[in-house]
Amino acid sequence: MKYVLANINSVDSRWARHIASWHCNLLWFDCLMMLRRTRRTIPLVVTPAAKRNAVTHLMSHHQMSERRACKAIGVCRMTIRYETSRSDDHDLRERMKALAHERRRFGYRRIHVLLRREGHLVNHKRLFRLYREEKLT
């Protein structure tokens, strides 16, 4: 998970009261005030996947609604509900791995040429993404 650290002293006390009013219990407010007194830093969630995890945590462990959890994290509800439509590309991945192991010196560009010769029509940017995901670099 990626984090950006923010200084707790920059948190305005009105904002802390709003957080406390959003939650049924005062757990977050107490943690925020404790961190403010100790002058530590708090992690802010950055990636959409991390935001989804944070919202599901609030919903499951603190019995919050999706709307309230999204408001507390500061994320749009559509970001939480988004489901990717990207295909798996299992056949392409397997063939790419086979070519990469057969010809170890070839990079993704040369493998792209070989795949095109075999009839796989794939964008070079997509192939590079798959190449990195398979850790062939």
C-alpha positions as CSV (number, residue, x, y, z in Angstrom):
1,M,0.0,0.0,0.0
2,K,1.3,3.5,-0.9
3,Y,1.2,6.2,1.8
4,V,1.8,9.9,1.9
5,L,2.6,11.2,5.3
6,A,0.8,14.3,6.5
7,N,1.6,16.3,9.6
8,I,-1.1,16.1,12.2
9,N,-0.5,19.7,13.4
10,S,-2.0,20.9,10.1
11,V,-5.3,19.3,11.0
12,D,-7.8,22.0,12.0
13,S,-9.8,21.3,15.1
14,R,-13.1,21.9,13.3
15,W,-12.2,19.2,10.9
16,A,-11.5,16.8,13.8
17,R,-15.0,17.6,15.2
18,H,-16.5,16.8,11.8
19,I,-14.7,13.4,11.8
20,A,-16.1,12.7,15.2
21,S,-19.6,13.6,14.2
22,W,-19.4,11.3,11.1
23,H,-18.6,8.2,13.2
24,C,-20.9,6.5,15.7
25,N,-18.1,6.1,18.2
26,L,-15.3,8.5,19.1
27,L,-12.5,6.1,18.3
28,W,-11.2,8.1,15.4
29,F,-11.5,11.4,17.2
30,D,-9.6,10.1,20.2
31,C,-6.8,8.7,17.9
32,L,-6.6,12.0,16.1
33,M,-6.3,14.0,19.3
34,M,-3.7,11.6,20.7
35,L,-1.7,11.9,17.5
36,R,-2.0,15.7,17.6
37,R,-0.7,15.8,21.2
38,T,2.3,13.5,20.3
39,R,3.0,15.5,17.1
40,R,3.3,12.4,15.0
41,T,2.4,11.9,11.4
42,I,-0.6,10.0,10.1
43,P,-0.7,8.1,6.8
44,L,-3.2,9.2,4.1
45,V,-4.4,6.6,1.7
46,V,-3.4,7.4,-1.9
47,T,-4.2,4.6,-4.4
48,P,-7.8,3.7,-5.4
49,A,-7.2,0.1,-4.2
50,A,-6.0,1.3,-0.8
51,K,-9.1,3.6,-0.6
52,R,-11.3,0.6,-1.4
53,N,-9.6,-1.4,1.4
54,A,-10.0,1.5,3.9
55,V,-13.7,1.9,3.1
56,T,-14.4,-1.8,3.4
57,H,-12.6,-1.8,6.7
58,L,-14.7,1.0,8.0
59,M,-17.9,-0.7,6.8
60,S,-17.1,-4.1,8.3
61,H,-15.3,-3.2,11.5
62,H,-17.1,0.0,12.5
63,Q,-20.6,-0.8,11.1
64,M,-20.7,2.3,8.9
65,S,-22.7,2.7,5.7
66,E,-20.9,3.0,2.4
67,R,-21.9,6.6,2.0
68,R,-20.6,7.6,5.5
69,A,-17.4,5.6,5.1
70,C,-16.7,7.3,1.7
71,K,-17.3,10.7,3.2
72,A,-15.0,10.0,6.1
73,I,-12.2,8.8,3.8
74,G,-12.9,11.6,1.3
75,V,-13.4,9.5,-1.8
76,C,-16.1,9.3,-4.4
77,R,-18.5,6.3,-4.1
78,M,-18.0,5.4,-7.7
79,T,-14.3,4.9,-7.0
80,I,-15.3,2.2,-4.5
81,R,-17.9,0.6,-6.7
82,Y,-15.7,0.4,-9.8
83,E,-15.0,-3.0,-11.2
84,T,-12.4,-3.5,-13.8
85,S,-13.3,-4.8,-17.3
86,R,-9.8,-5.7,-18.2
87,S,-9.4,-9.2,-19.7
88,D,-7.1,-11.8,-18.2
89,D,-4.9,-12.4,-21.3
90,H,-4.0,-15.9,-20.0
91,D,-3.0,-17.3,-23.4
92,L,-1.0,-14.2,-24.3
93,R,0.8,-14.3,-21.0
94,E,1.7,-17.9,-21.3
95,R,3.1,-17.6,-24.8
96,M,5.0,-14.4,-23.8
97,K,6.6,-16.3,-20.9
98,A,7.4,-19.3,-23.1
99,L,9.1,-17.0,-25.7
100,A,11.0,-15.1,-22.9
101,H,12.4,-18.3,-21.4
102,E,13.2,-19.7,-24.8
103,R,15.1,-16.6,-25.9
104,R,16.4,-14.9,-22.7
105,R,18.2,-12.1,-24.5
106,F,15.0,-10.8,-26.2
107,G,13.3,-7.9,-24.5
108,Y,9.6,-7.0,-24.8
109,R,10.1,-5.3,-28.2
110,R,11.5,-8.3,-29.9
111,I,8.9,-10.6,-28.2
112,H,6.3,-8.2,-29.5
113,V,7.6,-8.8,-33.1
114,L,7.6,-12.6,-32.5
115,L,4.0,-12.5,-31.2
116,R,2.9,-10.5,-34.1
117,R,4.4,-13.1,-36.5
118,E,2.4,-15.7,-34.7
119,G,-0.8,-13.8,-35.1
120,H,-1.3,-12.2,-31.7
121,L,-2.4,-8.6,-32.4
122,V,-1.4,-6.7,-29.2
123,N,-0.5,-3.2,-28.5
124,H,3.2,-2.7,-27.5
125,K,2.2,-0.7,-24.4
126,R,-0.2,-3.5,-23.2
127,L,2.5,-6.0,-23.9
128,F,5.0,-4.0,-21.9
129,R,2.5,-3.9,-19.0
130,L,2.1,-7.6,-19.1
131,Y,5.9,-8.1,-19.4
132,R,6.4,-6.1,-16.2
133,E,3.5,-7.9,-14.4
134,E,5.1,-11.2,-15.2
135,K,8.4,-9.9,-13.8
136,L,10.3,-10.7,-17.0
137,T,12.4,-7.5,-17.0
